[in-house]
Amino acid sequence: MVPAAGSAADPRLLVRQGGLKGYWNEFMRRVKGGELGSLPVIVALIIIWIVFWALNSTFLSAQNLSNLSQQIVGTGMIALGVVFVLLLGEIDLSVGSVSGLAAAVFAVSSVNNGMNQWLALLLALATGAGTGLIQGFFFAKIGVPAFVVTLAGNLFWNGLMLNILGANGTVNLPNDGNVAKLYNTFYGQVAVAYSVAAIAVALYAVVAWVGRARRVKARVPAQPVGEIAVRTVALAIVAFGAAYVFNQYKGLPLAPLIFLIFIVIGDFILRRTVYGRRIFAVGGSIEAARRAGISVPFVRITVFTICGFMAAVGGLFLAGQIESASQTSGGGNLLMNSIAAAVIGGTSLFGGRGKTWSALLGALVIGSIQSGMNIQGLSNSIQYMITGAVLLAAVVIDSVARRTQRASGRA
């Protein structure tokens, strides 16, 4: 059913016109309404890759792309937790320190105190979740602004990390330990990478088809079969292309595979569960969420707990990358890169809009800039300036999109 011209019906309930013209009209409607989605960051990523490939063909070599996929995991995991906080319209300035604290807890527990490595791993993850729980409590229950709470946490958790590491300040991790293996493991068999790609494509197709069947049964607009087929083919090209690239080097790396699993789980939580919808509701309008019966303090506390947990996961991967935990763990530009990755990837700083895939896209953009600059032998100062410019561009696009949505009555 298509409403008459001038109707105020929600455009999301309209049946799209068939054919290429229908897709084009839908695309233009979204652009005019400020719904750019991931398009800007995907275009930016393609441009970055083309530029660096033109400057040095080794940038798109199998070895460099494989290394890039591993190097973004630590920052990407932390950015994934930041996405949840940004959806509330808040910020967490402690994720860098929390990641370092988790790495220190694991290293000291397993290496210095002889604790079983898997128990030490669970303790480190619980430490990260605990820091988020504490900060979320002060924010949601006491009413201290998240900026202040997490800024104080940034200092406190960093000091606690230094205290745990002790006078030596550095604890080396065994290269055959579980954390190092999580980062350094490769599956060299050619069939493994292709099998994972096939499973991913098959799962997407099944989920998309089941979702369409449910919507058809409920007599609401559903994706056309042709669109599902096109999306499945596009995913297959990307998945099998990545598998081919990985097999040209050492095979499928475990770290980015785990990262993708976390992203899919996070995406399911946000888009397919009541809890996820409540996060978007609180980020969109706190007062409206309260009137709808949503426990705003509960959502806030759990979101900050998730962020702390993901910071710990990222910290462990970063520790596995360098096979140590030290006084510099969680420091440097890690905090800024983690927040920048979430924002650059398309998550709004104003709350209520974003996806877990933003962490992957943003981390890829930042990691690609760093990798390309390193190949060209440029200094860190240039990297910082370019990353800052990209971050500013992402925020500008987000601000313009929100203004466009308000003008079109869809904010």
C-alpha positions, 0 to 999 in steps of 0.5 A: 500500500502506498499512501497518497501524496503529502501523507505523513506516513513513516517512510520505513513502512512504504513498499519500495518501487521495484527495479533499479529505479526503486533502489535509486529512489530509496537511496536518494530518500535516505540521503535527503533524510540524512540517513547516510549510514556507513556509506561515507566511511566505506568510500573513505576507506576505498579512497585511502586504500587506492591512494596508498596502493598507488604510492606503494603497491605493497600496501595491498599485498597479502602480507600487509593486509593480513598484518593489518587485520591483526593489528586493528583487533586490540583497538577494535575490541575497545572501540566495540565497547565504546560504541555501546556507550556512545549509543547512550550519548555518553563517553568513557575516557577510562578504556585505555587504562582499563585495558592496561589494568586487565593486561597487568592483572593477567600477566601478574596472576599467570606469570608472577603468581603461577595461576592457571592461565585460563583462570587468570584470563577470566580474572582479567575479564572480570576486572574489566567488567568490574571497573565498568560496573563501578563507573556505571553505578556512580554515573547512573545512581549517584548522578556524577557525569560520565565524563567526570567519572571516567576521567577519574577512572582513567587516573585511578585504574592507571595508578592501580595498574602501576601498583600491580606491576610493581617496581619492575614495571614489565612482565613478559608473557610466554609466547606459547601462552593462551593470550599470545596464541589468541593473537598469533595463531594462524590456520594454514590449511587453505580449506579453513579460510574458505570454510569459514567464509562459506559458513558466514555467507550461509548463515547470513542467507538463512537469517535473511530468508527467515527474517523475510518469511516472518515479515511476510507472515506478519503482512508487513513490508519485507526485503525482495528475494532479489535484494537478499540474493544481491546482498548474499552475493556481495557478502560472498565476494567479500568473504571469499576474497578475504579468504583468498588473501589470507591464504596467500600469506599464512592462512586465516588469522584467529584474532580477526575471526574472534573480532568478527564474532564479537561484532556479530554478537554485539550486532545481534544484541543491539538489533534483535533483543529487547535490551538492545532496543532499550539502549537505542531508546535511552540514547534517543530520549531519556525522558521518553524511555522512562515513560515507556517503563525502561529502567534507565539506571539499569541500561546505563550500568550494564552498558558501562559494564560491557564497555569495561569488559570489551576494554579488557578483551582489547587489552589482552589482545594488545598484550598478546601482540607485544607479549608483555604487560608494562607501565605503558600498557593502555597508554599513548594514543590508544584511548583516542584511537578507540573513541575515534574508531567508533566515531569514524565508523559511523556511531553518532556522538549524540547518541541513538544511532550506530552499529557494532560494525562501526568499530570494524570500519573505524579501526580499518580506517585508522589502521590503514592510515597508520600502515600506509604512513609506516610504509611511506616512512612518514612520522607519527606527527603526520599520522596524528594530523591525518587521523584527527582530520578524518575524525573531524570530518566524521563528526561534521558529517554526523552533525550535518546528517542530524541537521538534515534529519531534523529539517526533514522531520525524522530526527 
